[in-house]
Structure formats: structure tokens, C-alpha cells
Amino acid sequence: MNVLDELTQVLTQRKSEDPDSSYVASLHAKGLNKILEKVGEESTEVILAAKDADSSASTKSEVVKETADLWFHTMVMLSG
């Protein structure tokens, strides 16, 4: 099993949990529009981080962090 398969299983499980204790469940409870809003928000943050990045480790790290957030919210969208 690869990492994406494992992540898909975790997201599927979390979708059915209590929205008060699971971020993934809370997003699904709010509906697809909220999930898409988060994907759009994270996309913008990736673009801004990349635009502001220089050769320093801290700005490169920010791009990686924002990209991970985008991938996560995209996977939540796909798990719907």
C-alpha cells in the first residue's frame, strides 16, 4: 500500500467522525463549497509563498508548508 492509499483510508475514516473533534469531518459537514473555499485559499497561499521565496531555508520551508496544506485540502476534496 502506498502513502496516497493510506491517506485516502484515513480521510475516509475521519469523514465519519464527530465534526467537533475531527477537522476533516467538520469540513465535510460544512459541504463541498467550504472544502473548495479551503482549496482556493491554500492555492493563493502557495502562490504568495512562492512569489516571496528567496534562497533562504525559511522561505523555502514556507513554500513546502503551504504546498502540503494545499495537497491536504485537495485530498479532502477528492475524498468527498
Contacts in CASP RR format, 6 or more apart in sequence:
PFRMAT RR
TARGET T0000
AUTHOR 0000-0000-0000
METHOD contacts of the structure
MODEL  1
MNVLDELTQVLTQRKSEDPDSSYVASLHAKGLNKILEKVGEESTEVILAA
KDADSSASTKSEVVKETADLWFHTMVMLSG
4 75 0 8 1.000
7 75 0 8 1.000
8 75 0 8 1.000
8 79 0 8 1.000
11 24 0 8 1.000
11 75 0 8 1.000
11 76 0 8 1.000
11 79 0 8 1.000
12 79 0 8 1.000
14 22 0 8 1.000
14 23 0 8 1.000
14 24 0 8 1.000
14 25 0 8 1.000
15 24 0 8 1.000
15 25 0 8 1.000
15 28 0 8 1.000
15 79 0 8 1.000
15 80 0 8 1.000
16 25 0 8 1.000
17 24 0 8 1.000
17 25 0 8 1.000
18 25 0 8 1.000
19 25 0 8 1.000
19 26 0 8 1.000
19 28 0 8 1.000
19 29 0 8 1.000
20 26 0 8 1.000
24 76 0 8 1.000
24 79 0 8 1.000
27 34 0 8 1.000
27 35 0 8 1.000
27 38 0 8 1.000
27 73 0 8 1.000
27 76 0 8 1.000
28 35 0 8 1.000
28 76 0 8 1.000
28 80 0 8 1.000
32 77 0 8 1.000
32 80 0 8 1.000
35 73 0 8 1.000
35 76 0 8 1.000
35 77 0 8 1.000
35 80 0 8 1.000
36 77 0 8 1.000
38 73 0 8 1.000
38 76 0 8 1.000
39 70 0 8 1.000
39 73 0 8 1.000
39 74 0 8 1.000
39 77 0 8 1.000
42 66 0 8 1.000
42 69 0 8 1.000
42 70 0 8 1.000
42 72 0 8 1.000
42 73 0 8 1.000
43 70 0 8 1.000
45 66 0 8 1.000
45 69 0 8 1.000
45 70 0 8 1.000
46 63 0 8 1.000
46 66 0 8 1.000
46 67 0 8 1.000
46 69 0 8 1.000
46 70 0 8 1.000
48 66 0 8 1.000
49 59 0 8 1.000
49 62 0 8 1.000
49 63 0 8 1.000
49 65 0 8 1.000
49 66 0 8 1.000
50 63 0 8 1.000
52 59 0 8 1.000
52 62 0 8 1.000
53 59 0 8 1.000
53 60 0 8 1.000
53 62 0 8 1.000
53 63 0 8 1.000
END
